[in-house]
Amino acid sequence: MPVLNFPIDALQAIRRKLKDPRKNLRNWIKGDPCVSNWTGVICTMPQPDGFLHIQELRMLNLNLTGKLAPELGQLSNLTVLNFMWNHNITGSIPKEIGNIKSLKFLLLSGNQLSGPLADELGFLPNLLMFQVDLNQITGSLPKSFVNLISCRHFHMNNNSISGQIPSELSSMPALIHFLLDNNNLMGNLPPEFSQMPKLRILQLDNNNFGGTEIPASYGNISNLVKFCQRKKRKNGA
């Protein structure tokens, strides 16, 4: 049962943006990605429409370089997008990923991705885990992330994200882990975070927040088991 033609075209476009020194993707040449078992391409069982569908792109730790192609957004049935620990993938995170409404896991940690996070990434209603830690992300956090209503794990630590944390993010109802340590965030800690009913870990240390006062309302976060908020050291002091 062949996969639809347009995902094959999308995969080929994705491949052209990547460099593969270890030739892990050498079988991304011919045949059906699902039937021929292309490396990292995980497909579902046949659907009522008679086709297999690409459910996962599992590209972690393959020593890939290059960039992430906007054609990733054409993989409309994807639930897992995983490019973790390739170390040298550069460029920005394509805004087109925001078109994958089925996506549950966006895993891009451990690369050299840069630039700001696009507003479009906040419109993923089924996303459970958003991990872009250990990259070179800059710019501020989009307020659109408040729409990530299913997100449980929000890992943005060890980047260069700046600006104020939008207080609107306190309305993310499912959030358990909120990791923003080791960035360039500034301003005050939003007291509204105390309204997060499921929050267990809040890491905000090594940023540039003004003052050290912790909002008294944080004492009302009943499920909180870990909170870190140390100011970033200057000149190694």
Secondary structure in CASP SS format (residue, H / E / C, confidence):
PFRMAT SS
TARGET T0000
AUTHOR 0000-0000-0000
METHOD secondary structure of the structure
MODEL  1
M C 1.00
P C 1.00
V C 1.00
L C 1.00
N H 1.00
F H 1.00
P H 1.00
I H 1.00
D H 1.00
A H 1.00
L H 1.00
Q H 1.00
A H 1.00
I H 1.00
R H 1.00
R H 1.00
K C 1.00
L E 1.00
K E 1.00
D C 1.00
P C 1.00
R C 1.00
K C 1.00
N C 1.00
L C 1.00
R C 1.00
N C 1.00
W C 1.00
I C 1.00
K C 1.00
G C 1.00
D C 1.00
P C 1.00
C C 1.00
V C 1.00
S C 1.00
N C 1.00
W C 1.00
T C 1.00
G C 1.00
V E 1.00
I E 1.00
C E 1.00
T C 1.00
M C 1.00
P C 1.00
Q C 1.00
P C 1.00
D C 1.00
G C 1.00
F C 1.00
L C 1.00
H C 1.00
I E 1.00
Q E 1.00
E E 1.00
L E 1.00
R E 1.00
M C 1.00
L C 1.00
N C 1.00
L C 1.00
N C 1.00
L C 1.00
T E 1.00
G E 1.00
K E 1.00
L C 1.00
A C 1.00
P H 1.00
E H 1.00
L H 1.00
G H 1.00
Q H 1.00
L C 1.00
S C 1.00
N C 1.00
L C 1.00
T C 1.00
V E 1.00
L E 1.00
N E 1.00
F C 1.00
M C 1.00
W C 1.00
N C 1.00
H C 1.00
N E 1.00
I E 1.00
T E 1.00
G C 1.00
S C 1.00
I C 1.00
P C 1.00
K H 1.00
E H 1.00
I H 1.00
G H 1.00
N H 1.00
I C 1.00
K C 1.00
S C 1.00
L C 1.00
K C 1.00
F E 1.00
L E 1.00
L E 1.00
L C 1.00
S C 1.00
G C 1.00
N C 1.00
Q C 1.00
L C 1.00
S E 1.00
G E 1.00
P C 1.00
L C 1.00
A C 1.00
D H 1.00
E H 1.00
L H 1.00
G H 1.00
F C 1.00
L C 1.00
P C 1.00
N C 1.00
L C 1.00
L C 1.00
M E 1.00
F E 1.00
Q E 1.00
V C 1.00
D C 1.00
L C 1.00
N C 1.00
Q E 1.00
I E 1.00
T C 1.00
G C 1.00
S C 1.00
L C 1.00
P C 1.00
K H 1.00
S H 1.00
F H 1.00
V H 1.00
N H 1.00
L C 1.00
I C 1.00
S C 1.00
C C 1.00
R C 1.00
H E 1.00
F E 1.00
H E 1.00
M C 1.00
N C 1.00
N C 1.00
N C 1.00
S C 1.00
I C 1.00
S E 1.00
G E 1.00
Q C 1.00
I C 1.00
P C 1.00
S H 1.00
E H 1.00
L H 1.00
S H 1.00
S H 1.00
M C 1.00
P C 1.00
A C 1.00
L C 1.00
I C 1.00
H E 1.00
F E 1.00
L E 1.00
L C 1.00
D C 1.00
N C 1.00
N C 1.00
N E 1.00
L E 1.00
M E 1.00
G E 1.00
N C 1.00
L C 1.00
P C 1.00
P H 1.00
E H 1.00
F H 1.00
S H 1.00
Q H 1.00
M C 1.00
P C 1.00
K C 1.00
L C 1.00
R C 1.00
I E 1.00
L E 1.00
Q E 1.00
L C 1.00
D C 1.00
N C 1.00
N E 1.00
N E 1.00
F E 1.00
G C 1.00
G C 1.00
T C 1.00
E C 1.00
I C 1.00
P C 1.00
A H 1.00
S H 1.00
Y H 1.00
G H 1.00
N H 1.00
I C 1.00
S C 1.00
N C 1.00
L C 1.00
V C 1.00
K E 1.00
F E 1.00
C E 1.00
Q C 1.00
R C 1.00
K E 1.00
K C 1.00
R C 1.00
K C 1.00
N C 1.00
G C 1.00
A C 1.00
END
